[in-house]
């Protein structure tokens, strides 16, 4: 109790001096630390969790732009760090801070080796919410293909300053419909929640699910659509799941015979795999960067780690201009293709060479593949860009005029905007009616 009283005393003194002496906290923090010098790290941090203004002084951004722990008191053993983050999830004052996605990369890193079945209910809900974060991709034009020469020199921009307006091998692309895309590749947490099992070889809640073929990916997309009350995008044959089981033991005949037809399906506004052109449009995000988010691959991509057995946790590198992580490196992503067999791979993985994680590079598998390098990222077409409503009154005015009010409510509810977070319960009640 004496420690807590000293803590509160220092906190009140800081509040009083903060207005007239902005740097007072820097000096006061040394005294503050001395109070806890003899305390264990666990007690120290669990006390801090109840004071967000103090907590934030112990967090900083690394060179990838992700929030991380910066104080040595947080360098205690990994299981205790997870216990601390679980405690944060139970602290009401921090809920808005966690929902803002600011702490996503920190949670993903600390839960990288956790097993889904061993998590508590609060942890499962939090990691699922983070895994489901999406971003709206607006319409626009882009030049796709290899738009610059690539340098092999380490530590230099991959484009080496060379730019072309429309070089050989490039083509013009227009994204005519808005999309909603997952910010991160599908995590093992999300896959297990939807499918009921985890096929990954390198197990970890916040690592990308991998070792999946395109058939499992499209089945996941349909089930995710049903979970969210959307009409499934893919029209799958009656025996599709039976053919998936045959493919697991090496018989690809039936599955390959329907691949083109399945991947070209166009019914419903449910989740699906992006077409190659859509994927590259999202990866470029309105820039001419060779890698998704930068010309320096080390900032945005995990690659060249051949000795590692599986992918790394998602969101550990810088995001691109569309707020998408891991579009270059970490895990190869299944895409739909307008070619004969109907599918392709994009993005490269953690073991790829630098050249292979460029946004224009694609790989065309010749058969149904199920390897440790393959994951995916669902998208879906939205009927119209989600508006950023200022208040509930403005939303209700549009809702009363909408031709399909249910679809409008669903679009807003799953938009991950501040409006959706603030009025989540009201939107859910409208869905029920």
The 8 nearest C-alpha neighbors of each residue, nearest first, counted from 0:
[[1, 3, 2, 4, 5, 6, 7, 46],
 [0, 2, 4, 3, 5, 6, 34, 7],
 [3, 1, 5, 0, 4, 6, 34, 35],
 [2, 4, 6, 0, 5, 1, 7, 46],
 [5, 3, 1, 7, 6, 2, 8, 0],
 [6, 4, 8, 2, 3, 7, 1, 9],
 [5, 7, 3, 9, 4, 8, 2, 10],
 [8, 6, 10, 4, 9, 5, 11, 3],
 [9, 7, 5, 11, 10, 6, 4, 12],
 [10, 8, 12, 6, 11, 7, 13, 5],
 [9, 11, 7, 13, 8, 12, 6, 14],
 [10, 12, 14, 8, 13, 9, 7, 15],
 [13, 11, 9, 15, 10, 14, 16, 8],
 [12, 14, 10, 16, 11, 15, 17, 24],
 [15, 13, 11, 17, 12, 16, 10, 18],
 [16, 14, 12, 13, 17, 11, 18, 19],
 [17, 15, 13, 20, 14, 18, 19, 12],
 [16, 18, 21, 14, 20, 15, 19, 13],
 [19, 17, 16, 20, 21, 15, 14, 13],
 [18, 20, 16, 17, 21, 15, 23, 22],
 [19, 21, 17, 23, 16, 22, 18, 24],
 [22, 20, 17, 23, 18, 19, 24, 16],
 [23, 21, 24, 20, 25, 26, 17, 16],
 [24, 22, 20, 25, 26, 21, 27, 17],
 [23, 25, 27, 26, 22, 28, 13, 17],
 [26, 24, 28, 23, 27, 22, 29, 21],
 [25, 27, 24, 28, 23, 29, 22, 30],
 [26, 28, 24, 30, 29, 25, 23, 31],
 [27, 29, 31, 25, 30, 26, 24, 32],
 [30, 28, 32, 31, 27, 26, 33, 25],
 [31, 29, 33, 27, 28, 32, 34, 26],
 [30, 32, 28, 29, 33, 34, 27, 9],
 [33, 31, 29, 34, 30, 35, 28, 36],
 [32, 34, 36, 30, 35, 31, 29, 37],
 [35, 33, 32, 31, 36, 30, 2, 5],
 [36, 34, 38, 33, 37, 32, 43, 31],
 [37, 35, 33, 38, 34, 32, 39, 43],
 [36, 38, 35, 39, 34, 33, 40, 43],
 [37, 39, 35, 36, 43, 40, 42, 34],
 [40, 38, 41, 42, 43, 37, 35, 36],
 [39, 41, 43, 42, 72, 44, 38, 75],
 [40, 42, 43, 39, 44, 45, 79, 83],
 [43, 41, 45, 39, 40, 44, 46, 38],
 [42, 44, 40, 41, 46, 45, 39, 38],
 [45, 43, 47, 46, 41, 42, 40, 48],
 [46, 44, 48, 42, 47, 43, 41, 83],
 [45, 47, 44, 48, 43, 49, 42, 50],
 [48, 46, 44, 49, 45, 50, 54, 43],
 [49, 47, 45, 50, 46, 87, 44, 54],
 [48, 50, 47, 46, 51, 90, 92, 45],
 [49, 51, 47, 48, 53, 52, 54, 46],
 [52, 50, 54, 53, 55, 49, 48, 93],
 [53, 51, 54, 50, 55, 56, 47, 49],
 [54, 52, 51, 56, 55, 50, 47, 57],
 [53, 55, 51, 56, 57, 52, 47, 50],
 [54, 56, 58, 57, 53, 52, 51, 59],
 [55, 57, 54, 53, 58, 52, 59, 69],
 [58, 56, 55, 54, 70, 69, 68, 59],
 [59, 57, 68, 55, 69, 56, 67, 66],
 [58, 60, 66, 67, 69, 68, 61, 57],
 [61, 59, 66, 65, 64, 67, 62, 58],
 [60, 62, 63, 64, 65, 66, 67, 59],
 [61, 63, 64, 60, 65, 298, 317, 316],
 [62, 64, 317, 316, 61, 65, 298, 315],
 [63, 65, 60, 61, 62, 317, 66, 316],
 [66, 64, 60, 61, 63, 104, 67, 315],
 [65, 67, 60, 59, 105, 102, 58, 61],
 [66, 68, 59, 58, 60, 105, 69, 65],
 [69, 67, 58, 70, 57, 59, 73, 66],
 [68, 70, 58, 57, 59, 67, 71, 73],
 [71, 69, 72, 57, 73, 68, 74, 58],
 [70, 72, 74, 73, 69, 75, 68, 57],
 [71, 73, 70, 74, 40, 75, 44, 43],
 [74, 72, 71, 75, 70, 68, 40, 80],
 [75, 73, 71, 72, 76, 70, 68, 80],
 [76, 74, 73, 77, 72, 79, 40, 80],
 [75, 77, 79, 78, 80, 74, 73, 81],
 [76, 78, 80, 79, 81, 75, 109, 74],
 [79, 77, 81, 80, 76, 82, 75, 109],
 [78, 80, 82, 81, 77, 76, 83, 75],
 [81, 79, 83, 77, 82, 78, 84, 76],
 [80, 82, 84, 78, 83, 79, 85, 109],
 [83, 81, 79, 85, 80, 84, 86, 78],
 [82, 84, 86, 80, 81, 85, 79, 87],
 [85, 83, 87, 81, 86, 82, 80, 88],
 [86, 84, 82, 88, 87, 83, 81, 122],
 [85, 87, 83, 89, 84, 88, 82, 90],
 [88, 86, 84, 90, 89, 85, 48, 83],
 [89, 87, 85, 86, 90, 84, 94, 121],
 [88, 90, 86, 87, 91, 85, 121, 94],
 [89, 91, 87, 88, 92, 93, 86, 49],
 [92, 90, 94, 93, 89, 88, 95, 87],
 [93, 91, 90, 94, 51, 95, 49, 50],
 [92, 94, 96, 91, 95, 90, 97, 51],
 [95, 93, 97, 91, 96, 92, 98, 88],
 [94, 96, 98, 97, 93, 99, 92, 91],
 [95, 97, 93, 94, 99, 98, 101, 100],
 [96, 98, 94, 99, 95, 102, 100, 93],
 [99, 97, 95, 100, 96, 94, 101, 129],
 [98, 100, 97, 101, 96, 95, 102, 417],
 [101, 99, 103, 98, 102, 97, 129, 96],
 [102, 100, 99, 103, 97, 66, 96, 104],
 [101, 103, 105, 100, 104, 97, 66, 106],
 [104, 102, 100, 106, 105, 101, 107, 129],
 [103, 105, 107, 314, 106, 102, 315, 108],
 [104, 106, 108, 102, 103, 107, 67, 66],
 [105, 107, 103, 109, 108, 104, 110, 102],
 [108, 106, 104, 205, 110, 105, 109, 111],
 [109, 107, 105, 111, 106, 110, 312, 104],
 [108, 110, 106, 111, 107, 81, 105, 80],
 [111, 109, 113, 107, 112, 108, 106, 205],
 [110, 112, 203, 205, 108, 109, 312, 113],
 [113, 111, 203, 110, 204, 114, 202, 205],
 [112, 114, 110, 203, 204, 111, 115, 117],
 [113, 115, 117, 116, 204, 203, 112, 118],
 [116, 114, 117, 118, 204, 188, 113, 123],
 [115, 117, 114, 118, 119, 113, 123, 191],
 [118, 116, 114, 115, 119, 113, 123, 120],
 [119, 117, 115, 116, 122, 123, 120, 114],
 [118, 120, 122, 121, 123, 117, 116, 85],
 [119, 121, 123, 122, 124, 118, 125, 117],
 [122, 120, 124, 123, 119, 125, 88, 89],
 [123, 121, 125, 119, 120, 124, 118, 126],
 [122, 124, 120, 126, 121, 125, 127, 118],
 [125, 123, 127, 121, 122, 126, 128, 120],
 [124, 126, 122, 128, 127, 123, 121, 129],
 [127, 125, 129, 123, 128, 124, 130, 122],
 [126, 128, 130, 124, 129, 125, 189, 123],
 [129, 127, 125, 131, 126, 130, 124, 132],
 [128, 130, 126, 127, 131, 132, 125, 103],
 [129, 131, 127, 128, 132, 126, 186, 189],
 [132, 130, 128, 129, 127, 133, 181, 189],
 [133, 131, 129, 130, 182, 181, 128, 415],
 [134, 132, 181, 182, 180, 131, 179, 415],
 [133, 135, 180, 179, 182, 181, 136, 322],
 [134, 136, 179, 178, 137, 180, 133, 177],
 [137, 135, 178, 177, 179, 134, 138, 321],
 [136, 138, 177, 135, 139, 178, 384, 176],
 [139, 137, 174, 177, 175, 176, 136, 140],
 [138, 140, 174, 173, 137, 175, 141, 285],
 [141, 139, 173, 172, 174, 142, 138, 171],
 [140, 142, 172, 171, 143, 173, 280, 139],
 [141, 143, 171, 170, 172, 169, 144, 165],
 [144, 142, 170, 169, 141, 171, 172, 145],
 [143, 145, 169, 359, 146, 168, 170, 142],
 [146, 144, 359, 147, 169, 168, 143, 148],
 [145, 147, 144, 163, 166, 162, 169, 287],
 [148, 146, 162, 158, 161, 145, 149, 163],
 [147, 149, 158, 161, 150, 159, 146, 157],
 [148, 150, 157, 158, 147, 151, 159, 354],
 [149, 151, 157, 152, 159, 158, 148, 156],
 [152, 150, 153, 149, 157, 353, 354, 155],
 [153, 151, 150, 155, 154, 157, 156, 149],
 [154, 152, 155, 151, 150, 156, 157, 295],
 [153, 155, 152, 156, 295, 297, 157, 296],
 [156, 154, 153, 152, 157, 295, 159, 150],
 [157, 155, 294, 295, 159, 158, 154, 150],
 [156, 158, 150, 149, 294, 159, 155, 295],
 [157, 159, 149, 160, 156, 148, 147, 161],
 [160, 158, 156, 157, 161, 150, 149, 155],
 [159, 161, 158, 162, 156, 157, 147, 148],
 [160, 162, 159, 158, 147, 148, 163, 149],
 [163, 161, 147, 160, 146, 164, 158, 148],
 [162, 164, 165, 166, 146, 147, 161, 148],
 [163, 165, 166, 162, 146, 142, 169, 147],
 [166, 164, 163, 169, 167, 142, 146, 170],
 [167, 165, 163, 169, 168, 164, 146, 145],
 [166, 168, 169, 165, 145, 170, 146, 144],
 [167, 169, 144, 166, 145, 170, 165, 146],
 [170, 168, 144, 143, 167, 166, 165, 145],
 [169, 171, 143, 142, 172, 144, 168, 165],
 [170, 172, 142, 141, 143, 173, 169, 140],
 [173, 171, 141, 140, 142, 170, 174, 143],
 [172, 174, 140, 175, 139, 141, 171, 138],
 [175, 173, 138, 139, 176, 140, 172, 277],
 [174, 176, 138, 173, 139, 177, 140, 137],
 [175, 177, 138, 174, 178, 380, 381, 137],
 [178, 176, 137, 138, 136, 381, 380, 384],
 [179, 177, 380, 136, 381, 379, 135, 180],
 [178, 180, 135, 379, 378, 134, 136, 380],
 [181, 179, 378, 133, 134, 182, 178, 377],
 [180, 182, 133, 183, 132, 377, 376, 378],
 [181, 183, 323, 133, 132, 324, 180, 134],
 [182, 184, 181, 324, 185, 323, 313, 325],
 [185, 183, 376, 375, 207, 186, 181, 182],
 [186, 184, 207, 376, 208, 375, 183, 189],
 [187, 185, 207, 208, 188, 189, 205, 206],
 [186, 188, 208, 190, 204, 189, 207, 191],
 [189, 187, 204, 186, 191, 190, 115, 192],
 [188, 190, 192, 186, 191, 187, 127, 193],
 [191, 189, 187, 193, 192, 188, 194, 186],
 [192, 190, 195, 196, 194, 188, 197, 189],
 [191, 193, 189, 190, 195, 194, 188, 196],
 [194, 192, 190, 191, 195, 189, 223, 222],
 [195, 193, 191, 196, 190, 192, 219, 222],
 [194, 196, 191, 192, 193, 197, 190, 189],
 [195, 197, 191, 194, 198, 190, 192, 193],
 [196, 198, 191, 199, 187, 190, 195, 208],
 [199, 197, 210, 196, 200, 209, 211, 208],
 [200, 198, 209, 210, 201, 197, 208, 202],
 [199, 201, 202, 198, 371, 210, 309, 209],
 [202, 200, 309, 199, 203, 308, 310, 206],
 [201, 203, 200, 199, 112, 204, 114, 206],
 [204, 202, 112, 111, 113, 206, 205, 114],
 [205, 203, 188, 187, 113, 206, 111, 115],
 [206, 204, 111, 107, 312, 186, 203, 110],
 [205, 207, 312, 203, 186, 311, 204, 313],
 [208, 206, 186, 185, 187, 184, 209, 205],
 [207, 209, 187, 186, 199, 374, 185, 206],
 [210, 208, 374, 199, 373, 211, 371, 207],
 [209, 211, 371, 370, 369, 199, 373, 198],
 [212, 210, 369, 209, 373, 215, 374, 370],
 [213, 211, 369, 368, 214, 215, 367, 216],
 [212, 214, 216, 215, 217, 333, 211, 367],
 [215, 213, 216, 212, 217, 218, 243, 254],
 [214, 216, 218, 213, 212, 217, 219, 211],
 [215, 217, 213, 219, 214, 218, 220, 212],
 [218, 216, 220, 219, 214, 215, 213, 221],
 [217, 219, 215, 221, 220, 216, 214, 222],
 [220, 218, 216, 222, 217, 221, 223, 215],
 [221, 219, 217, 223, 270, 218, 271, 222],
 [220, 222, 231, 224, 218, 223, 219, 217],
 [223, 221, 225, 219, 224, 220, 226, 218],
 [222, 224, 226, 220, 225, 221, 219, 227],
 [225, 223, 229, 269, 221, 227, 222, 226],
 [224, 226, 228, 222, 227, 223, 229, 221],
 [227, 225, 223, 224, 228, 222, 229, 193],
 [228, 226, 224, 225, 229, 223, 409, 413],
 [227, 229, 225, 226, 224, 230, 409, 223],
 [230, 228, 224, 269, 225, 227, 231, 268],
 [229, 231, 267, 269, 268, 224, 232, 225],
 [232, 230, 269, 221, 224, 233, 267, 229],
 [231, 233, 267, 269, 266, 268, 265, 270],
 [232, 234, 264, 231, 235, 261, 221, 266],
 [235, 233, 264, 261, 232, 236, 266, 231],
 [234, 236, 233, 239, 261, 237, 238, 218],
 [237, 235, 239, 238, 234, 257, 261, 240],
 [238, 236, 239, 235, 240, 241, 234, 242],
 [239, 237, 241, 236, 240, 242, 235, 243],
 [238, 240, 242, 236, 241, 237, 235, 243],
 [241, 239, 243, 242, 238, 244, 237, 218],
 [240, 242, 238, 244, 243, 239, 245, 237],
 [243, 241, 245, 239, 244, 240, 254, 253],
 [244, 242, 240, 246, 241, 245, 239, 247],
 [243, 245, 247, 241, 242, 246, 240, 248],
 [246, 244, 242, 250, 243, 247, 248, 241],
 [245, 247, 250, 251, 249, 243, 248, 244],
 [248, 246, 244, 245, 249, 243, 250, 369],
 [249, 247, 246, 245, 250, 244, 251, 243],
 [248, 250, 246, 247, 251, 245, 367, 252],
 [249, 251, 246, 245, 252, 248, 247, 253],
 [252, 250, 246, 254, 253, 255, 249, 367],
 [253, 251, 255, 254, 250, 256, 246, 242],
 [254, 252, 256, 255, 251, 242, 257, 250],
 [253, 255, 256, 251, 252, 257, 242, 258],
 [256, 254, 258, 257, 252, 253, 251, 367],
 [255, 257, 253, 254, 258, 252, 259, 251],
 [258, 256, 260, 255, 254, 259, 261, 253],
 [259, 257, 255, 261, 260, 256, 341, 340],
 [258, 260, 341, 340, 262, 261, 257, 263],
 [259, 261, 263, 257, 258, 262, 264, 341],
 [262, 260, 258, 264, 263, 259, 257, 233],
 [261, 263, 259, 341, 264, 260, 335, 258],
 [262, 264, 260, 261, 259, 265, 341, 337],
 [265, 263, 261, 233, 262, 266, 234, 260],
 [264, 266, 232, 263, 267, 233, 234, 268],
 [267, 265, 232, 264, 233, 268, 231, 234],
 [266, 268, 232, 230, 269, 231, 265, 229],
 [267, 269, 380, 232, 230, 379, 229, 381],
 [268, 270, 231, 232, 224, 229, 230, 267],
 [271, 269, 379, 220, 378, 224, 377, 232],
 [272, 270, 377, 220, 378, 379, 232, 273],
 [271, 273, 377, 334, 335, 378, 274, 376],
 [274, 272, 334, 278, 277, 335, 378, 271],
 [275, 273, 335, 277, 334, 276, 336, 278],
 [274, 276, 278, 277, 334, 336, 335, 279],
 [275, 277, 279, 278, 274, 280, 172, 143],
 [278, 276, 280, 274, 275, 279, 273, 281],
 [279, 277, 275, 281, 276, 280, 273, 282],
 [278, 280, 282, 276, 281, 277, 283, 358],
 [279, 281, 277, 283, 278, 282, 276, 284],
 [282, 280, 284, 278, 279, 283, 277, 321],
 [281, 283, 279, 291, 284, 280, 326, 278],
 [282, 284, 280, 286, 281, 285, 291, 279],
 [285, 283, 281, 282, 320, 286, 321, 280],
 [284, 286, 283, 141, 287, 280, 320, 281],
 [287, 285, 283, 288, 284, 292, 320, 141],
 [286, 288, 289, 283, 285, 146, 162, 147],
 [289, 287, 294, 290, 293, 286, 291, 292],
 [288, 290, 357, 294, 358, 158, 287, 291],
 [291, 289, 357, 288, 358, 293, 294, 292],
 [290, 292, 282, 283, 327, 319, 326, 293],
 [291, 293, 319, 290, 318, 299, 320, 288],
 [294, 292, 295, 288, 290, 291, 299, 296],
 [293, 295, 156, 288, 157, 289, 290, 296],
 [294, 296, 156, 293, 297, 298, 157, 155],
 [297, 295, 298, 300, 299, 294, 290, 293],
 [298, 296, 295, 300, 299, 301, 302, 316],
 [299, 297, 296, 295, 317, 316, 63, 300],
 [298, 300, 317, 316, 296, 297, 292, 293],
 [301, 299, 328, 327, 296, 297, 302, 298],
 [300, 302, 328, 329, 349, 297, 299, 348],
 [303, 301, 349, 350, 351, 328, 304, 300],
 [302, 304, 350, 351, 352, 305, 349, 353],
 [305, 303, 350, 306, 302, 349, 307, 351],
 [306, 304, 350, 307, 303, 349, 351, 308],
 [305, 307, 304, 308, 350, 303, 309, 349],
 [308, 306, 305, 309, 304, 350, 310, 349],
 [309, 307, 306, 201, 310, 305, 200, 371],
 [308, 310, 201, 307, 311, 371, 200, 372],
 [311, 309, 329, 349, 206, 330, 207, 312],
 [310, 312, 206, 313, 329, 309, 207, 349],
 [313, 311, 206, 205, 111, 108, 107, 315],
 [312, 314, 315, 206, 311, 205, 183, 207],
 [315, 313, 104, 324, 316, 325, 312, 183],
 [316, 314, 313, 104, 312, 317, 65, 108],
 [317, 315, 299, 63, 314, 298, 300, 318],
 [316, 318, 299, 63, 298, 64, 319, 324],
 [319, 317, 324, 323, 322, 292, 316, 299],
 [318, 320, 292, 322, 321, 323, 291, 324],
 [319, 321, 322, 284, 292, 318, 323, 285],
 [320, 322, 319, 323, 284, 136, 281, 134],
 [323, 321, 319, 318, 320, 182, 324, 134],
 [322, 324, 182, 318, 321, 319, 183, 326],
 [325, 323, 318, 314, 183, 326, 182, 322],
 [326, 324, 327, 328, 329, 300, 314, 183],
 [325, 327, 324, 346, 282, 291, 328, 323],
 [328, 326, 346, 300, 356, 325, 291, 290],
 [327, 329, 348, 347, 300, 301, 356, 302],
 [328, 330, 349, 348, 301, 310, 325, 311],
 [331, 329, 348, 328, 372, 374, 373, 347],
 [332, 330, 347, 373, 348, 346, 345, 374],
 [333, 331, 375, 374, 345, 344, 373, 330],
 [332, 334, 344, 375, 343, 374, 213, 345],
 [335, 333, 343, 273, 272, 274, 342, 275],
 [334, 336, 342, 274, 341, 262, 273, 272],
 [337, 335, 342, 341, 338, 274, 275, 343],
 [336, 338, 341, 339, 335, 263, 342, 274],
 [339, 337, 341, 336, 340, 342, 259, 343],
 [338, 340, 341, 259, 337, 336, 342, 258],
 [341, 339, 259, 338, 342, 258, 255, 336],
 [340, 342, 259, 336, 338, 339, 262, 337],
 [341, 343, 335, 336, 334, 340, 262, 333],
 [344, 342, 363, 334, 362, 336, 333, 335],
 [345, 343, 333, 362, 332, 361, 334, 331],
 [346, 344, 361, 332, 331, 347, 362, 333],
 [345, 347, 327, 331, 356, 328, 326, 358],
 [346, 348, 356, 328, 331, 355, 351, 345],
 [349, 347, 330, 329, 328, 331, 351, 350],
 [348, 350, 302, 329, 301, 328, 304, 351],
 [351, 349, 305, 303, 304, 302, 348, 352],
 [352, 350, 303, 348, 302, 349, 347, 355],
 [351, 353, 303, 355, 354, 302, 350, 356],
 [352, 354, 355, 356, 351, 302, 303, 357],
 [353, 355, 352, 356, 357, 149, 351, 360],
 [354, 356, 352, 353, 357, 347, 351, 360],
 [357, 355, 347, 327, 346, 328, 354, 353],
 [358, 356, 290, 289, 359, 355, 360, 354],
 [357, 359, 290, 360, 279, 289, 291, 346],
 [360, 358, 144, 357, 145, 361, 279, 143],
 [361, 359, 357, 358, 355, 345, 356, 362],
 [362, 360, 345, 344, 359, 363, 343, 346],
 [361, 363, 344, 343, 364, 345, 360, 347],
 [362, 364, 343, 344, 365, 361, 342, 340],
 [365, 363, 366, 362, 343, 368, 367, 344],
 [364, 366, 363, 367, 340, 368, 343, 362],
 [367, 365, 364, 368, 255, 251, 340, 363],
 [366, 368, 251, 212, 369, 255, 365, 213],
 [369, 367, 212, 366, 370, 364, 213, 211],
 [368, 370, 212, 211, 210, 367, 373, 371],
 [371, 369, 210, 372, 373, 368, 211, 209],
 [370, 372, 210, 209, 373, 200, 309, 369],
 [371, 373, 370, 330, 331, 209, 348, 210],
 [374, 372, 331, 209, 210, 371, 370, 332],
 [375, 373, 209, 332, 331, 208, 330, 211],
 [374, 376, 332, 333, 184, 185, 377, 216],
 [375, 377, 184, 185, 181, 332, 378, 272],
 [378, 376, 272, 271, 270, 181, 180, 375],
 [379, 377, 180, 270, 271, 179, 273, 272],
 [380, 378, 270, 179, 178, 269, 271, 268],
 [379, 381, 178, 268, 177, 179, 382, 176],
 [382, 380, 383, 178, 177, 379, 179, 268],
 [381, 383, 380, 384, 177, 176, 268, 178],
 [382, 384, 381, 385, 177, 176, 386, 380],
 [385, 383, 386, 177, 381, 382, 137, 135],
 [386, 384, 383, 411, 387, 410, 414, 135],
 [385, 387, 388, 384, 411, 383, 394, 389],
 [388, 386, 389, 385, 418, 416, 417, 411],
 [389, 387, 390, 386, 394, 393, 418, 391],
 [388, 390, 387, 393, 391, 418, 394, 392],
 [389, 391, 392, 393, 388, 394, 418, 395],
 [392, 390, 394, 393, 395, 389, 388, 422],
 [391, 393, 395, 394, 390, 396, 389, 397],
 [394, 392, 396, 391, 395, 390, 388, 397],
 [393, 395, 391, 397, 396, 392, 388, 398],
 [396, 394, 398, 392, 397, 393, 399, 391],
 [397, 395, 393, 394, 399, 398, 392, 400],
 [396, 398, 400, 394, 395, 399, 401, 393],
 [399, 397, 395, 401, 400, 396, 404, 394],
 [398, 400, 397, 396, 401, 395, 404, 402],
 [401, 399, 397, 398, 402, 396, 404, 395],
 [402, 400, 398, 404, 403, 399, 397, 407],
 [401, 403, 404, 400, 399, 398, 407, 405],
 [402, 404, 401, 405, 406, 407, 398, 400],
 [405, 403, 407, 401, 406, 398, 402, 408],
 [406, 404, 408, 407, 403, 409, 430, 429],
 [405, 407, 409, 408, 404, 403, 410, 411],
 [406, 408, 404, 410, 405, 409, 411, 403],
 [409, 407, 405, 411, 406, 410, 412, 404],
 [408, 410, 412, 406, 407, 411, 405, 413],
 [411, 409, 407, 408, 412, 413, 406, 414],
 [410, 412, 414, 408, 409, 413, 419, 407],
 [411, 413, 409, 419, 410, 414, 408, 426],
 [414, 412, 411, 410, 415, 409, 419, 133],
 [413, 415, 411, 416, 412, 410, 419, 133],
 [416, 414, 413, 419, 132, 417, 420, 133],
 [417, 415, 419, 418, 414, 420, 387, 411],
 [416, 418, 420, 419, 421, 415, 99, 387],
 [417, 419, 421, 416, 420, 422, 388, 387],
 [420, 418, 416, 412, 423, 422, 417, 421],
 [421, 419, 417, 423, 418, 422, 416, 415],
 [420, 422, 418, 419, 423, 417, 424, 416],
 [423, 421, 419, 425, 424, 420, 418, 426],
 [422, 424, 426, 420, 419, 425, 421, 427],
 [425, 423, 427, 426, 422, 428, 421, 420],
 [424, 426, 428, 422, 427, 423, 429, 430],
 [427, 425, 429, 423, 428, 424, 422, 430],
 [426, 428, 430, 424, 429, 425, 423, 431],
 [427, 429, 431, 425, 430, 426, 424, 432],
 [430, 428, 426, 432, 427, 431, 425, 408],
 [431, 429, 427, 428, 432, 426, 405, 408],
 [430, 432, 428, 429, 427, 426, 405, 425],
 [431, 429, 430, 428, 427, 405, 426, 404]]
